[in-house]
Amino acid sequence: MASKEYDVNSILEWTAIIGILTYILFAGSVFEISYPKELVDLYAYPWWRILVVSLVVIGAWWCSRIGLVMALAVFLYLNDMDILTSSFLNNQ
């Protein structure tokens, strides 16, 4: 019975890893892609950034591989938002 639980957990882990890597490949690694307006608006709130980083911690607690790919996705998101919302880029 324990092997079935392990198999389900393993399938969920790899599904999450493949899903996050797909997101990174199609959205996070391309600078010119536009983020949804909601994600751009939420970036201004510190509680949103804390929540996003907390999700990385929770993912790492579940599986270190998931934590690693989530950390990469969050790094790309936060870095893009920092650059896209900077006054230098917007000529303000």
C-alpha positions in Angstrom: 0.0 0.0 0.0 2.8 2.4 0.8 4.2 2.0 -2.8 1.0 3.4 -4.3 1.2 6.5 -2.1 4.8 6.9 -3.2 3.9 6.5 -6.8 1.1 9.1 -6.5 3.5 11.5 -4.8 6.2 10.9 -7.4 3.7 11.6 -10.2 2.5 14.8 -8.5 6.1 16.0 -8.0 7.1 15.4 -11.6 3.9 16.9 -12.9 4.6 20.0 -10.9 8.2 20.1 -12.0 7.3 19.8 -15.7 4.5 22.4 -15.3 6.8 24.9 -13.7 9.6 24.3 -16.2 7.1 24.7 -19.0 6.1 28.1 -17.5 9.7 29.1 -17.3 10.4 28.1 -20.9 7.4 29.9 -22.4 7.0 32.8 -20.0 9.8 33.3 -17.6 12.7 33.1 -19.9 11.4 35.6 -22.5 11.8 39.3 -21.5 9.4 40.7 -24.1 6.4 38.6 -22.9 3.7 40.6 -21.2 2.6 39.5 -17.8 -1.1 39.5 -16.9 -2.2 42.9 -15.6 -3.2 41.4 -12.2 0.4 40.1 -11.6 1.8 43.5 -12.5 -0.6 45.3 -10.2 0.0 42.8 -7.3 3.7 43.3 -7.5 3.3 46.7 -5.8 2.1 45.1 -2.6 4.8 43.7 -0.2 2.4 41.0 1.1 2.2 39.6 -2.5 6.0 39.2 -2.8 6.1 37.6 0.7 3.3 35.2 -0.4 5.2 34.3 -3.6 8.4 33.6 -1.7 6.4 31.6 0.9 5.2 29.4 -1.9 8.8 28.6 -2.8 9.5 27.6 0.8 6.4 25.4 0.8 7.4 23.8 -2.5 10.9 23.2 -1.2 9.5 21.7 2.0 7.5 19.2 -0.2 10.3 18.4 -2.6 13.7 20.0 -3.0 13.5 19.8 -6.8 10.2 21.6 -6.8 11.6 24.2 -4.6 14.5 24.7 -7.0 12.4 25.2 -10.1 9.9 27.4 -8.2 12.8 29.5 -6.9 13.9 30.0 -10.5 10.4 30.9 -11.7 9.9 33.4 -8.8 13.4 34.9 -9.4 12.6 35.5 -13.0 9.2 37.0 -12.1 10.4 39.3 -9.4 13.4 40.4 -11.5 11.2 41.1 -14.5 8.8 43.1 -12.4 11.6 45.1 -10.7 12.9 46.0 -14.1 9.6 46.6 -15.8 8.3 48.9 -12.9 11.5 50.9 -12.5 11.5 54.6 -13.2 14.6 54.3 -15.4 12.8 52.1 -17.9 9.6 54.2 -17.9 11.5 57.5 -18.2 9.9 59.0 -15.1 
